[in-house]
Amino acid sequence: MSMTVCTGKLHCVRVTEARLDYEGSITIDPLLMKAAGILPFQLVHINSMTNAEHWETYAIAGDPGRGEICLNGCPAHLFKPGDQVIILALEQLSRRDAAKTRQKVVRVDAGNKLIRIDIKTAKPLR
């Protein structure tokens, strides 16, 4: 049996662009993707700190080092440049592997430049 686990997170990154004229997805700086363990075309959840909106889409890589977080297509109506969002990377894991997950929490500055990566480990239930 498998379960969905959050293995990586881009915490409070800022939306840099929202483009309606695109098929869909979220464009993310590949340096941030790598730091959080997000792969191209992986399903991600985007949660707005600004208005509590939630969206699911797939990630695509932008240009490295630009701090790009661009909502493409329909979510451009929900997320605006300057909004802070949390991007969650999810994976399907066995219960055994899920219990050993080390979650990467990527922290950035106001320009979406990497500050640090915090690693969280699951504590056993008692």
BAVOZA-431306 format. One record per residue: residue in one letter; residue number from 1; x, y, z of N, C-alpha, C, O in turn. Coordinates in steps of 0.2 Angstrom, whole numbers, always signed. Layout:
// BAVOZA-431306
(r "a" NUM (X Y Z) (X Y Z) (X Y Z) (X Y Z))
...
***
This chain:
// BAVOZA-431306
(r "m" 1 (+4 -6 +0) (+0 +0 +0) (+5 +6 +0) (+10 +6 +3))
(r "s" 2 (+2 +11 -4) (+6 +18 -4) (+2 +23 -1) (-4 +23 +0))
(r "m" 3 (+6 +29 +1) (+2 +35 +3) (+6 +41 +0) (+12 +40 -2))
(r "t" 4 (+2 +46 +0) (+5 +52 -2) (+9 +56 +3) (+6 +57 +9))
(r "v" 5 (+15 +58 +2) (+19 +61 +7) (+22 +68 +4) (+24 +68 -1))
(r "c" 6 (+22 +73 +8) (+26 +79 +6) (+33 +78 +8) (+35 +78 +14))
(r "t" 7 (+37 +78 +2) (+44 +76 +3) (+48 +83 +2) (+54 +83 +4))
(r "g" 8 (+45 +88 +0) (+49 +94 -1) (+44 +100 -1) (+38 +100 -3))
(r "k" 9 (+47 +106 +1) (+43 +112 +1) (+47 +118 +0) (+52 +119 +2))
(r "l" 10 (+44 +123 -5) (+47 +129 -6) (+42 +134 -1) (+37 +135 -3))
(r "h" 11 (+45 +136 +4) (+42 +140 +9) (+42 +147 +8) (+47 +150 +8))
(r "c" 12 (+36 +150 +7) (+35 +157 +7) (+39 +160 +1) (+42 +166 +2))
(r "v" 13 (+39 +157 -5) (+42 +160 -11) (+37 +165 -13) (+31 +165 -12))
(r "r" 14 (+40 +170 -17) (+35 +175 -20) (+34 +174 -27) (+38 +172 -31))
(r "v" 15 (+28 +175 -29) (+26 +174 -36) (+29 +180 -40) (+28 +186 -38))
(r "t" 16 (+32 +178 -45) (+36 +184 -49) (+32 +186 -56) (+33 +191 -58))
(r "e" 17 (+27 +181 -58) (+24 +182 -64) (+17 +178 -64) (+17 +172 -61))
(r "a" 18 (+12 +180 -67) (+6 +176 -68) (+4 +177 -76) (+2 +183 -77))
(r "r" 19 (+4 +172 -80) (+3 +172 -87) (-3 +168 -89) (-3 +162 -88))
(r "l" 20 (-8 +172 -91) (-14 +168 -94) (-13 +165 -100) (-16 +159 -102))
(r "d" 21 (-9 +167 -104) (-8 +165 -111) (-3 +159 -111) (+1 +159 -116))
(r "y" 22 (-4 +154 -107) (+0 +148 -107) (-5 +142 -106) (-10 +143 -103))
(r "e" 23 (-3 +136 -108) (-7 +130 -107) (-8 +128 -100) (-13 +125 -98))
(r "g" 24 (-4 +130 -95) (-4 +128 -88) (+2 +126 -85) (+7 +125 -89))
(r "s" 25 (+2 +125 -79) (+8 +123 -75) (+11 +129 -71) (+8 +134 -71))
(r "i" 26 (+16 +128 -67) (+20 +133 -64) (+27 +132 -66) (+30 +127 -66))
(r "t" 27 (+30 +138 -68) (+37 +138 -69) (+41 +140 -63) (+39 +145 -60))
(r "i" 28 (+46 +136 -61) (+50 +137 -55) (+57 +137 -57) (+60 +134 -61))
(r "d" 29 (+61 +142 -54) (+68 +142 -55) (+71 +135 -53) (+70 +132 -48))
(r "p" 30 (+75 +132 -58) (+77 +125 -57) (+82 +124 -51) (+82 +119 -48))
(r "l" 31 (+85 +130 -49) (+89 +129 -43) (+85 +128 -37) (+87 +124 -32))
(r "l" 32 (+79 +131 -36) (+74 +130 -31) (+71 +123 -32) (+70 +119 -27))
(r "m" 33 (+70 +121 -38) (+67 +114 -39) (+72 +109 -36) (+70 +104 -32))
(r "k" 34 (+78 +110 -38) (+83 +105 -36) (+84 +105 -28) (+84 +99 -25))
(r "a" 35 (+84 +111 -25) (+84 +111 -18) (+78 +108 -14) (+79 +104 -9))
(r "a" 36 (+72 +108 -17) (+66 +105 -14) (+65 +98 -16) (+61 +94 -14))
(r "g" 37 (+69 +95 -21) (+68 +89 -24) (+62 +88 -29) (+59 +83 -29))
(r "i" 38 (+60 +94 -32) (+55 +94 -37) (+58 +92 -44) (+63 +95 -46))
(r "l" 39 (+55 +87 -47) (+57 +86 -54) (+52 +89 -59) (+46 +90 -57))
(r "p" 40 (+55 +90 -65) (+50 +92 -70) (+44 +88 -71) (+45 +82 -71))
(r "f" 41 (+38 +91 -72) (+32 +88 -73) (+29 +84 -67) (+24 +81 -67))
(r "q" 42 (+32 +85 -61) (+30 +82 -55) (+24 +87 -53) (+24 +93 -53))
(r "l" 43 (+19 +83 -50) (+13 +87 -47) (+15 +90 -41) (+18 +87 -37))
(r "v" 44 (+13 +97 -41) (+14 +101 -35) (+8 +104 -33) (+3 +105 -37))
(r "h" 45 (+7 +106 -26) (+2 +109 -23) (+4 +116 -22) (+10 +117 -19))
(r "i" 46 (+0 +121 -24) (+2 +128 -22) (-3 +131 -18) (-9 +131 -19))
(r "n" 47 (-1 +134 -12) (-5 +137 -7) (-3 +144 -6) (+2 +146 -5))
(r "s" 48 (-8 +149 -7) (-7 +156 -6) (-7 +158 +1) (-12 +157 +5))
(r "m" 49 (-2 +162 +3) (-2 +165 +10) (-6 +171 +10) (-8 +174 +15))
(r "t" 50 (-7 +174 +4) (-11 +180 +3) (-18 +179 +3) (-22 +183 +6))
(r "n" 51 (-21 +174 +0) (-28 +174 -1) (-31 +167 +1) (-37 +165 +0))
(r "a" 52 (-27 +162 +3) (-29 +155 +5) (-31 +151 -1) (-34 +146 +0))
(r "e" 53 (-30 +153 -7) (-31 +149 -13) (-26 +143 -13) (-21 +143 -11))
(r "h" 54 (-29 +138 -16) (-25 +131 -17) (-26 +129 -24) (-31 +130 -27))
(r "w" 55 (-20 +127 -27) (-20 +125 -34) (-15 +119 -35) (-10 +119 -31))
(r "e" 56 (-17 +114 -39) (-13 +109 -41) (-11 +109 -48) (-15 +110 -52))
(r "t" 57 (-5 +108 -49) (-2 +108 -56) (+4 +104 -57) (+7 +102 -52))
(r "y" 58 (+8 +105 -62) (+14 +102 -63) (+20 +107 -64) (+18 +112 -66))
(r "a" 59 (+26 +105 -62) (+31 +110 -62) (+35 +109 -68) (+36 +104 -71))
(r "i" 60 (+37 +115 -71) (+42 +115 -76) (+48 +120 -74) (+47 +125 -70))
(r "a" 61 (+54 +119 -77) (+59 +123 -75) (+60 +129 -79) (+59 +129 -85))
(r "g" 62 (+61 +134 -76) (+63 +141 -79) (+70 +142 -80) (+74 +137 -81))
(r "d" 63 (+72 +148 -80) (+80 +149 -81) (+83 +149 -74) (+80 +152 -69))
(r "p" 64 (+89 +146 -73) (+92 +146 -67) (+94 +152 -64) (+97 +156 -68))
(r "g" 65 (+93 +153 -58) (+96 +159 -54) (+91 +165 -54) (+93 +170 -51))
(r "r" 66 (+86 +165 -58) (+81 +171 -58) (+76 +171 -53) (+73 +177 -52))
(r "g" 67 (+75 +166 -49) (+70 +166 -43) (+63 +166 -46) (+59 +167 -42))
(r "e" 68 (+63 +163 -52) (+56 +163 -55) (+51 +159 -52) (+52 +153 -51))
(r "i" 69 (+45 +161 -51) (+39 +158 -49) (+33 +160 -53) (+31 +166 -51))
(r "c" 70 (+32 +157 -58) (+27 +160 -63) (+21 +155 -63) (+22 +149 -65))
(r "l" 71 (+15 +157 -62) (+9 +153 -62) (+6 +154 -70) (+5 +160 -72))
(r "n" 72 (+5 +149 -73) (+4 +149 -80) (-4 +147 -81) (-6 +142 -78))
(r "g" 73 (-7 +150 -86) (-14 +148 -87) (-19 +150 -82) (-18 +155 -79))
(r "c" 74 (-24 +146 -81) (-30 +147 -76) (-28 +150 -69) (-31 +155 -67))
(r "p" 75 (-22 +147 -66) (-21 +150 -59) (-18 +157 -59) (-18 +160 -54))
(r "a" 76 (-17 +160 -65) (-15 +167 -66) (-21 +172 -63) (-20 +177 -61))
(r "h" 77 (-27 +169 -63) (-33 +173 -60) (-32 +173 -53) (-35 +177 -49))
(r "l" 78 (-29 +168 -50) (-29 +167 -42) (-23 +169 -39) (-23 +171 -33))
(r "f" 79 (-17 +169 -42) (-11 +171 -39) (-8 +177 -43) (-7 +177 -49))
(r "k" 80 (-5 +182 -40) (-3 +188 -43) (+4 +189 -41) (+7 +187 -36))
(r "p" 81 (+8 +193 -45) (+15 +194 -43) (+15 +198 -36) (+12 +202 -35))
(r "g" 82 (+20 +195 -32) (+21 +198 -26) (+18 +194 -20) (+19 +194 -14))
(r "d" 83 (+13 +189 -22) (+9 +185 -17) (+15 +180 -15) (+19 +178 -18))
(r "q" 84 (+14 +178 -8) (+18 +173 -6) (+15 +167 -6) (+9 +166 -5))
(r "v" 85 (+18 +161 -8) (+15 +155 -9) (+20 +149 -6) (+26 +150 -5))
(r "i" 86 (+16 +144 -4) (+20 +138 -2) (+19 +133 -7) (+13 +131 -9))
(r "i" 87 (+24 +130 -10) (+24 +125 -15) (+26 +118 -12) (+31 +117 -9))
(r "l" 88 (+21 +113 -12) (+22 +107 -9) (+24 +102 -14) (+20 +101 -19))
(r "a" 89 (+29 +98 -14) (+31 +92 -18) (+29 +86 -15) (+31 +84 -9))
(r "l" 90 (+24 +82 -18) (+21 +76 -15) (+24 +70 -19) (+26 +70 -25))
(r "e" 91 (+25 +64 -15) (+27 +58 -18) (+23 +52 -16) (+20 +53 -10))
(r "q" 92 (+22 +47 -19) (+19 +41 -17) (+24 +36 -15) (+29 +35 -18))
(r "l" 93 (+24 +35 -8) (+28 +30 -5) (+25 +25 -1) (+19 +25 +1))
(r "s" 94 (+29 +19 +0) (+26 +14 +4) (+26 +17 +11) (+29 +22 +13))
(r "r" 95 (+21 +14 +15) (+21 +16 +22) (+28 +16 +26) (+30 +20 +30))
(r "r" 96 (+31 +11 +24) (+38 +10 +27) (+43 +15 +25) (+46 +18 +29))
(r "d" 97 (+43 +17 +19) (+47 +22 +16) (+45 +29 +19) (+49 +33 +20))
(r "a" 98 (+38 +30 +19) (+35 +36 +21) (+38 +38 +29) (+39 +43 +30))
(r "a" 99 (+38 +32 +33) (+40 +33 +40) (+47 +35 +40) (+49 +38 +45))
(r "k" 100 (+51 +35 +35) (+58 +37 +35) (+60 +43 +31) (+66 +45 +30))
(r "t" 101 (+54 +46 +29) (+55 +52 +24) (+59 +58 +28) (+58 +59 +34))
(r "r" 102 (+63 +61 +24) (+67 +67 +26) (+64 +72 +22) (+66 +73 +16))
(r "q" 103 (+60 +77 +24) (+57 +82 +21) (+62 +88 +20) (+65 +90 +25))
(r "k" 104 (+63 +91 +14) (+67 +97 +13) (+62 +103 +13) (+58 +103 +9))
(r "v" 105 (+64 +108 +17) (+60 +114 +18) (+65 +119 +15) (+70 +121 +19))
(r "v" 106 (+64 +122 +9) (+68 +127 +6) (+66 +134 +9) (+60 +136 +8))
(r "r" 107 (+70 +138 +12) (+69 +145 +14) (+73 +150 +9) (+78 +148 +7))
(r "v" 108 (+69 +155 +7) (+72 +160 +3) (+71 +167 +5) (+68 +168 +10))
(r "d" 109 (+75 +171 +2) (+74 +179 +4) (+69 +182 +0) (+65 +178 -4))
(r "a" 110 (+68 +188 +0) (+63 +192 -4) (+63 +191 -11) (+58 +192 -15))
(r "g" 111 (+69 +190 -14) (+70 +189 -21) (+70 +182 -23) (+72 +180 -29))
(r "n" 112 (+68 +177 -19) (+67 +170 -20) (+74 +167 -21) (+75 +162 -25))
(r "k" 113 (+79 +170 -18) (+86 +167 -18) (+87 +162 -12) (+84 +164 -6))
(r "l" 114 (+90 +156 -13) (+90 +151 -7) (+94 +154 -1) (+99 +157 -2))
(r "i" 115 (+91 +153 +5) (+94 +155 +11) (+97 +149 +14) (+103 +148 +16))
(r "r" 116 (+93 +144 +15) (+95 +138 +18) (+90 +132 +16) (+84 +134 +14))
(r "i" 117 (+92 +126 +18) (+87 +120 +17) (+87 +117 +24) (+92 +115 +27))
(r "d" 118 (+81 +117 +27) (+80 +113 +33) (+78 +106 +31) (+73 +105 +27))
(r "i" 119 (+80 +101 +35) (+78 +94 +34) (+74 +92 +40) (+76 +93 +46))
(r "k" 120 (+68 +90 +39) (+64 +88 +44) (+63 +80 +44) (+62 +77 +38))
(r "t" 121 (+63 +77 +49) (+62 +69 +49) (+56 +68 +53) (+55 +71 +58))
(r "a" 122 (+53 +63 +51) (+47 +61 +55) (+49 +58 +62) (+53 +53 +62))
(r "k" 123 (+45 +59 +67) (+46 +56 +73) (+41 +50 +74) (+36 +51 +72))
(r "p" 124 (+44 +45 +77) (+40 +39 +78) (+34 +41 +82) (+34 +44 +87))
(r "l" 125 (+28 +38 +80) (+22 +38 +85) (+23 +34 +91) (+26 +28 +90))
(r "r" 126 (+20 +36 +96) (+21 +32 +102) (+14 +29 +104) (+14 +25 +109))
***
